[in-house]
């Protein structure tokens, strides 16, 4: 299949985007021609307004996906507070299991918009979130054994996969010059789902009126009832809203169709794996610390301090679009190298706060860490389309600008899934490294020192590959 043959069966052949008009078939949600790089088209009612509408519903579905993915970051802290019977290591394993499956699911999810259409897959992926919700309600209300809780954590991974398909889909709707902010906003809208579950979850588990299924899961040392099933029940109406909204409000792009072989080829590119490494330090830090932070607070300080954990992913989500915006203007690699330095400094401050026994200092250090990590997420994602555009231009110098842009957009969409999947492994590594640190030393300090060293390695890689003079990427302004 050639670049000009990527289209939905029965649709007119989609040419590389160099102009044209949006054409949705009668009674269909497919758009056969979409050209965001054409300024006239982008300014028309068929351009930017369509992109914004799809972005809104994409953000909602992705937001709920993140909340469902991270339900165990709250559920485990509550289970610990009521002495449910699982060890600390078992609880960390539940968090890590959800993280691992979510990371793995990002690979197949990446290809789904190109195979089924972005709107179609958003409907399906949002509906799949009802599976982990139903299983967590069952686990919390019927006294299931540990293996069932692990199986429930596995299904939570459906929510982690949503990010890859959402980002791959939205990348086709925006021109390169606005991708940094658009993808940052899309990602931030999803990321903030972690903050929402960690804010609303601890409040919901205290409300017996929400527990329409089952009674209390247990009580705290003070005799207060806790309803763990509420962590899942609160998402049912919002999942339904996301499914209906995506069905009626989103579109499929015929020009985004591609076969698996074309997209899978991106895995053989060196830049894909370099950016995957850096993204572990970016998004991997965000999602890994988000999952482990509640239990770390409960272990290091008073048991109920996990209620403050939502502040971390909240500031990290809000700072992500700013990182993308700044990278649009200054350059993604320049912003990324500075933010990795900032992450290392923030970790050092957290270690010092622990040594002083200061809860306020530790919390403040981690909030700074989350804020800087959010910016790194935005800046690294801004780097991706520039990298593949530079490679597309260098690979076939005789190609027209339209052909270069078309291949760059296709490669970017495929790379996003792989990079985000590898980066999401931080959801596994960080909880497990933290757990092993506790088992070995009784403290999280050893783990924090390891993370600081990793950030320093990320600084070195960013400079060597993207900022060192004379490289293709430095000349391309990555």
C-alpha positions as semicolon CSV with decimal commas, in nm:
position;residue;x (nm);y (nm);z (nm)
1;X;0,000;0,000;0,000
2;X;0,144;0,338;-0,100
3;X;0,105;0,670;0,077
4;X;-0,169;0,773;-0,162
5;X;-0,367;0,455;-0,102
6;X;-0,430;0,500;0,268
7;X;-0,806;0,530;0,282
8;X;-1,118;0,358;0,404
9;X;-1,243;0,080;0,177
10;X;-1,485;0,230;-0,070
11;X;-1,365;0,587;-0,009
12;X;-1,184;0,800;-0,266
13;X;-0,809;0,768;-0,241
14;X;-0,667;1,001;0,023
15;X;-0,383;1,214;-0,110
16;X;-0,113;1,369;0,104
17;X;-0,273;1,672;0,272
18;X;-0,197;1,974;0,062
19;X;-0,539;2,127;0,034
20;X;-0,894;2,030;-0,036
21;X;-1,217;2,037;0,153
22;X;-1,359;1,829;0,431
23;X;-1,626;1,596;0,299
24;X;-1,830;1,388;0,539
25;X;-2,044;1,127;0,362
26;X;-2,413;1,157;0,402
27;X;-2,517;0,996;0,729
28;X;-2,154;0,902;0,803
29;X;-1,903;1,024;1,057
30;X;-1,614;0,971;0,813
31;X;-1,428;1,270;0,666
32;X;-1,260;1,186;0,337
33;X;-1,049;1,500;0,290
34;X;-0,888;1,692;0,573
35;X;-0,595;1,933;0,524
36;X;-0,490;2,109;0,847
37;X;-0,159;2,230;0,700
38;X;-0,350;2,440;0,444
39;X;-0,406;2,782;0,615
40;X;-0,724;2,849;0,416
41;X;-0,871;2,512;0,502
42;X;-0,768;2,540;0,866
43;X;-0,947;2,875;0,899
44;X;-1,266;2,738;0,745
45;X;-1,560;2,589;0,942
46;X;-1,442;2,244;0,829
47;X;-1,095;2,294;0,979
48;X;-1,023;2,418;1,331
49;X;-1,382;2,387;1,465
50;X;-1,388;2,019;1,365
51;X;-1,052;1,962;1,533
52;X;-1,170;2,133;1,852
53;X;-1,490;1,930;1,869
54;X;-1,300;1,602;1,833
55;X;-1,046;1,720;2,089
56;X;-1,318;1,791;2,349
57;X;-1,468;1,442;2,336
58;X;-1,125;1,282;2,311
59;X;-1,019;1,461;2,630
60;X;-1,329;1,344;2,817
61;X;-1,284;0,978;2,720
62;X;-0,913;0,988;2,795
63;X;-0,973;1,162;3,127
64;X;-1,206;0,887;3,245
65;X;-0,963;0,627;3,114
66;X;-0,687;0,766;3,333
67;X;-0,918;0,772;3,636
68;X;-1,013;0,408;3,585
69;X;-0,650;0,311;3,519
70;X;-0,546;0,466;3,851
71;X;-0,835;0,345;4,068
72;X;-0,596;0,122;4,260
73;X;-0,380;0,419;4,362
74;X;-0,673;0,512;4,587
75;X;-0,818;0,167;4,654
76;X;-0,486;0,034;4,788
77;X;-0,442;0,327;5,025
78;X;-0,795;0,274;5,157
79;X;-0,738;-0,101;5,195
80;X;-0,424;-0,024;5,395
81;X;-0,615;0,219;5,618
82;X;-0,877;-0,044;5,708
83;X;-0,628;-0,328;5,755
84;X;-0,787;-0,537;5,479
85;X;-0,531;-0,814;5,511
86;X;-0,300;-0,755;5,216
87;X;0,067;-0,678;5,284
88;X;0,227;-0,350;5,173
89;X;0,413;-0,537;4,898
90;X;0,089;-0,692;4,773
91;X;-0,072;-0,349;4,758
92;X;0,220;-0,206;4,561
93;X;0,190;-0,503;4,324
94;X;-0,175;-0,415;4,254
95;X;-0,073;-0,062;4,158
96;X;0,216;-0,192;3,946
97;X;-0,001;-0,454;3,772
98;X;-0,252;-0,194;3,657
99;X;0,040;0,018;3,537
100;X;0,206;-0,267;3,349
101;X;-0,106;-0,372;3,161
102;X;-0,189;-0,011;3,082
103;X;0,156;0,030;2,928
104;X;0,124;-0,290;2,724
105;X;-0,223;-0,197;2,600
106;X;-0,089;0,124;2,452
107;X;0,079;-0,068;2,170
108;X;-0,234;-0,226;2,015
109;X;-0,442;0,081;2,105
110;X;-0,206;0,295;1,893
111;X;-0,310;0,115;1,575
112;X;-0,683;0,110;1,640
113;X;-0,771;0,461;1,513
114;X;-0,595;0,384;1,185
115;X;-0,773;0,049;1,153
116;X;-1,123;0,134;1,277
117;X;-1,137;0,514;1,277
118;X;-1,068;0,749;1,569
119;X;-1,432;0,807;1,655
120;X;-1,524;0,439;1,631
121;X;-1,239;0,329;1,854
122;X;-1,308;0,601;2,111
123;X;-1,662;0,462;2,149
124;X;-1,532;0,105;2,194
125;X;-1,245;0,193;2,427
126;X;-1,468;0,408;2,648
127;X;-1,727;0,128;2,676
128;X;-1,453;-0,119;2,778
129;X;-1,397;0,086;3,095
130;X;-1,716;-0,065;3,236
131;X;-1,529;-0,397;3,274
132;X;-1,278;-0,290;3,545
133;X;-1,549;-0,084;3,712
134;X;-1,775;-0,388;3,745
135;X;-1,488;-0,607;3,866
136;X;-1,372;-0,365;4,137
137;X;-1,730;-0,337;4,265
138;X;-1,745;-0,719;4,277
139;X;-1,407;-0,750;4,452
140;X;-1,492;-0,490;4,716
141;X;-1,843;-0,615;4,794
142;X;-1,806;-0,993;4,786
143;X;-1,476;-1,051;4,968
144;X;-1,284;-1,191;4,672
145;X;-0,936;-1,345;4,719
146;X;-0,616;-1,166;4,618
147;X;-0,599;-1,328;4,273
148;X;-0,933;-1,165;4,181
149;X;-0,800;-0,826;4,287
150;X;-0,499;-0,885;4,062
151;X;-0,731;-0,974;3,774
152;X;-0,925;-0,655;3,841
153;X;-0,601;-0,455;3,831
154;X;-0,523;-0,616;3,495
155;X;-0,851;-0,494;3,345
156;X;-0,779;-0,143;3,474
157;X;-0,509;-0,142;3,207
158;X;-0,782;-0,075;2,950
159;X;-0,787;0,281;3,078
160;X;-0,411;0,317;3,032
161;X;-0,432;0,222;2,665
162;X;-0,673;0,507;2,591
163;X;-0,394;0,764;2,598
164;X;-0,209;0,615;2,300
165;X;-0,513;0,589;2,073
166;X;-0,633;0,936;2,172
167;X;-0,299;1,103;2,105
168;X;-0,249;0,916;1,776
169;X;-0,596;1,019;1,662
170;X;-0,575;1,387;1,761
171;X;-0,231;1,426;1,601
172;X;-0,404;1,398;1,260
173;X;-0,645;1,682;1,331
174;X;-0,393;1,963;1,397
175;X;-0,121;2,130;1,188
176;X;0,239;2,087;1,300
177;X;0,264;2,443;1,427
178;X;-0,018;2,380;1,677
179;X;0,051;2,017;1,765
180;X;0,254;2,101;2,075
181;X;-0,029;2,283;2,248
182;X;-0,307;2,058;2,113
183;X;-0,137;1,734;2,213
184;X;-0,036;1,890;2,543
185;X;-0,396;1,989;2,611
186;X;-0,523;1,647;2,510
187;X;-0,268;1,476;2,730
188;X;-0,325;1,714;3,021
189;X;-0,698;1,653;3,002
190;X;-0,628;1,284;3,036
191;X;-0,355;1,317;3,297
192;X;-0,577;1,522;3,523
193;X;-0,798;1,216;3,554
194;X;-0,535;1,086;3,797
195;X;-0,581;1,394;4,014
196;X;-0,959;1,361;3,995
197;X;-0,963;0,999;4,114
198;X;-0,721;1,084;4,396
199;X;-0,932;1,383;4,500
200;X;-1,280;1,237;4,459
201;X;-1,196;0,876;4,550
202;X;-1,106;0,936;4,916
203;X;-1,425;1,140;4,957
204;X;-1,643;0,885;4,778
205;X;-1,529;0,590;4,989
206;X;-1,672;0,758;5,299
207;X;-2,021;0,801;5,149
208;X;-2,257;0,513;5,216
209;X;-2,522;0,674;4,997
210;X;-2,308;0,613;4,687
211;X;-2,265;0,245;4,773
212;X;-2,580;0,132;4,593
213;X;-2,420;-0,213;4,563
214;X;-2,287;-0,390;4,874
215;X;-2,205;-0,263;5,221
216;X;-1,884;-0,131;5,372
217;X;-1,557;-0,302;5,283
218;X;-1,419;-0,241;5,632
219;X;-1,361;0,021;5,900
220;X;-1,067;0,235;6,003
221;X;-0,904;0,219;6,346
222;X;-1,144;0,495;6,449
223;X;-1,447;0,289;6,346
224;X;-1,531;0,483;6,027
225;X;-1,680;0,274;5,745
226;X;-1,511;0,268;5,406
227;X;-1,684;0,172;5,081
228;X;-1,408;0,081;4,835
229;X;-1,660;-0,002;4,560
230;X;-1,741;0,368;4,536
231;X;-1,400;0,427;4,374
232;X;-1,550;0,247;4,073
233;X;-1,922;0,327;4,096
234;X;-1,872;0,703;4,059
235;X;-1,747;0,658;3,700
236;X;-2,046;0,473;3,554
237;X;-2,249;0,781;3,441
238;X;-1,939;0,950;3,302
239;X;-1,841;0,644;3,101
240;X;-2,188;0,641;2,948
241;X;-2,154;1,013;2,868
242;X;-1,818;0,956;2,700
243;X;-1,957;0,674;2,485
244;X;-2,259;0,877;2,372
245;X;-2,052;1,194;2,320
246;X;-1,793;1,017;2,107
247;X;-2,064;0,846;1,902
248;X;-2,238;1,170;1,809
249;X;-1,958;1,426;1,839
250;X;-1,645;1,277;1,683
251;X;-1,524;1,194;1,333
252;X;-1,313;0,934;1,156
253;X;-1,051;1,057;0,909
254;X;-1,009;0,851;0,593
255;X;-0,664;1,006;0,544
256;X;-0,551;0,859;0,877
257;X;-0,606;0,503;0,759
258;X;-0,292;0,291;0,741
259;X;-0,193;-0,072;0,747
260;X;-0,016;-0,234;1,041
261;X;0,306;-0,298;0,849
262;X;0,347;0,072;0,764
263;X;0,293;0,177;1,124
264;X;0,490;-0,107;1,286
265;X;0,797;-0,009;1,083
266;X;0,842;0,287;1,315
267;X;0,965;0,042;1,581
268;X;1,283;-0,009;1,377
269;X;1,378;0,358;1,398
270;X;1,648;0,463;1,645
271;X;1,473;0,786;1,737
272;X;1,165;0,594;1,852
273;X;1,366;0,421;2,124
274;X;1,567;0,725;2,226
275;X;1,246;0,919;2,281
276;X;1,096;0,617;2,460
277;X;1,386;0,628;2,705
278;X;1,335;0,999;2,770
279;X;0,961;0,952;2,804
280;X;1,015;0,708;3,091
281;X;1,170;1,003;3,274
282;X;0,880;1,226;3,169
283;X;0,544;1,051;3,165
284;X;0,684;0,746;3,343
285;X;0,765;0,971;3,638
286;X;0,420;1,128;3,629
287;X;0,220;0,806;3,624
288;X;0,462;0,609;3,843
289;X;0,474;0,867;4,120
290;X;0,098;0,923;4,088
291;X;0,039;0,557;4,163
292;X;0,295;0,527;4,444
293;X;0,255;0,869;4,607
294;X;-0,052;0,788;4,822
295;X;0,113;0,480;4,974
296;X;0,445;0,664;5,020
297;X;0,269;0,940;5,214
298;X;0,085;0,685;5,426
299;X;0,409;0,494;5,496
300;X;0,630;0,794;5,572
301;X;0,380;1,007;5,761
302;X;0,030;0,974;5,910
303;X;-0,200;0,717;5,747
304;X;-0,457;0,975;5,632
305;X;-0,200;1,194;5,450
306;X;-0,278;1,001;5,130
307;X;-0,569;1,246;5,091
308;X;-0,317;1,508;4,979
309;X;-0,179;1,286;4,701
310;X;-0,415;1,431;4,437
311;X;-0,223;1,760;4,445
312;X;0,075;1,599;4,269
313;X;-0,098;1,477;3,951
314;X;-0,312;1,790;3,953
315;X;-0,018;2,031;3,921
316;X;0,156;1,788;3,684
317;X;-0,147;1,784;3,455
318;X;-0,193;2,160;3,459
319;X;0,173;2,228;3,379
320;X;0,183;1,991;3,081
321;X;0,025;2,231;2,826
322;X;0,266;2,502;2,941
323;X;0,557;2,272;2,864
324;X;0,419;2,214;2,514
325;X;0,352;2,586;2,464
326;X;0,703;2,680;2,577
327;X;0,854;2,410;2,354
328;X;0,661;2,553;2,054
329;X;0,844;2,881;2,107
330;X;1,184;2,787;2,247
331;X;1,239;2,433;2,122
332;X;1,143;2,101;2,276
333;X;1,495;1,974;2,347
334;X;1,600;2,298;2,518
335;X;1,299;2,288;2,749
336;X;1,341;1,915;2,812
337;X;1,704;1,936;2,924
338;X;1,623;2,214;3,171
339;X;1,322;2,031;3,314
340;X;1,517;1,708;3,365
341;X;1,767;1,909;3,569
342;X;1,472;2,050;3,764
343;X;1,341;1,698;3,833
344;X;1,675;1,590;3,978
345;X;1,687;1,899;4,201
346;X;1,331;1,840;4,325
347;X;1,414;1,480;4,416
348;X;1,716;1,603;4,612
349;X;1,492;1,845;4,802
350;X;1,248;1,562;4,884
351;X;1,532;1,351;5,026
352;X;1,640;1,644;5,243
353;X;1,281;1,694;5,366
354;X;1,256;1,328;5,465
355;X;1,582;1,357;5,657
356;X;1,435;1,651;5,847
357;X;1,108;1,466;5,907
358;X;0,914;1,747;5,741
359;X;0,580;1,648;5,585
360;X;0,530;1,999;5,449
361;X;0,876;2,006;5,293
362;X;0,833;1,661;5,140
363;X;0,491;1,745;4,998
364;X;0,616;2,078;4,859
365;X;0,919;1,909;4,697
366;X;0,699;1,653;4,529
367;X;0,457;1,918;4,406
368;X;0,750;2,095;4,242
369;X;0,863;1,762;4,099
370;X;0,517;1,694;3,954
371;X;0,497;2,045;3,807
372;X;0,834;2,009;3,633
373;X;0,752;1,654;3,519
374;X;0,434;1,788;3,362
375;X;0,638;2,039;3,163
376;X;0,874;1,762;3,053
377;X;0,576;1,563;2,928
378;X;0,466;1,857;2,715
379;X;0,812;1,938;2,579
380;X;0,902;1,579;2,487
381;X;0,574;1,535;2,300
382;X;0,649;1,853;2,107
383;X;0,979;1,699;1,998
384;X;0,819;1,392;1,838
385;X;0,655;1,548;1,526
386;X;0,964;1,762;1,458
387;X;1,189;1,455;1,479
388;X;0,988;1,254;1,227
389;X;0,941;1,550;0,998
390;X;1,318;1,598;0,990
391;X;1,374;1,230;0,918
392;X;1,105;1,225;0,649
393;X;1,265;1,523;0,475
394;X;1,614;1,373;0,494
395;X;1,508;1,028;0,372
396;X;1,360;1,142;0,039
397;X;1,497;1,478;-0,062
398;X;1,310;1,469;-0,395
399;X;0,967;1,441;-0,232
400;X;0,728;1,733;-0,233
401;X;0,659;1,919;0,094
402;X;0,309;1,765;0,098
403;X;0,450;1,412;0,077
404;X;0,702;1,486;0,353
405;X;0,427;1,620;0,577
406;X;0,205;1,321;0,508
407;X;0,473;1,066;0,598
408;X;0,576;1,268;0,901
409;X;0,219;1,274;1,033
410;X;0,178;0,900;0,978
411;X;0,510;0,823;1,145
412;X;0,435;1,056;1,434
413;X;0,100;0,888;1,503
414;X;0,265;0,544;1,508
415;X;0,561;0,657;1,719
416;X;0,334;0,817;1,977
417;X;0,192;0,478;2,068
418;X;0,526;0,303;2,111
419;X;0,686;0,594;2,297
420;X;0,387;0,636;2,526
421;X;0,376;0,260;2,592
422;X;0,742;0,243;2,694
423;X;0,709;0,563;2,896
424;X;0,410;0,422;3,080
425;X;0,632;0,144;3,216
426;X;0,719;0,399;3,482
427;X;0,384;0,298;3,631
428;X;0,549;-0,039;3,698
429;X;0,909;0,055;3,771
430;X;0,847;0,330;4,024
431;X;0,603;0,143;4,253
432;X;0,824;-0,167;4,242
433;X;1,148;0,024;4,307
434;X;0,977;0,206;4,593
435;X;0,848;-0,122;4,736
436;X;1,192;-0,285;4,712
437;X;1,345;0,019;4,880
438;X;1,106;-0,024;5,173
439;X;1,175;-0,398;5,193
440;X;1,552;-0,344;5,191
441;X;1,590;-0,031;5,404
442;X;1,249;0,056;5,551
443;X;1,261;0,391;5,371
444;X;1,195;0,540;5,027
445;X;1,526;0,734;5,023
446;X;1,721;0,469;4,828
447;X;1,455;0,469;4,555
448;X;1,458;0,848;4,533
449;X;1,836;0,846;4,490
450;X;1,802;0,603;4,199
451;X;1,543;0,824;4,032
452;X;1,772;1,126;4,067
453;X;2,052;0,938;3,891
454;X;1,818;0,840;3,608
455;X;1,720;1,203;3,548
456;X;2,086;1,297;3,518
457;X;2,122;1,026;3,251
458;X;1,823;1,178;3,067
459;X;1,998;1,516;3,068
460;X;2,306;1,360;2,904
461;X;2,103;1,179;2,636
462;X;1,899;1,489;2,549
463;X;2,211;1,697;2,501
464;X;2,403;1,434;2,304
465;X;2,126;1,346;2,058
466;X;1,926;1,668;2,019
467;X;2,137;1,967;2,123
468;X;2,492;1,869;2,030
469;X;2,613;2,077;1,737
470;X;2,621;1,923;1,393
471;X;2,353;1,657;1,437
472;X;2,050;1,637;1,209
473;X;1,819;1,691;1,505
474;X;2,005;2,001;1,623
475;X;1,990;2,148;1,271
476;X;1,617;2,068;1,253
477;X;1,556;2,264;1,573
478;X;1,415;1,973;1,770
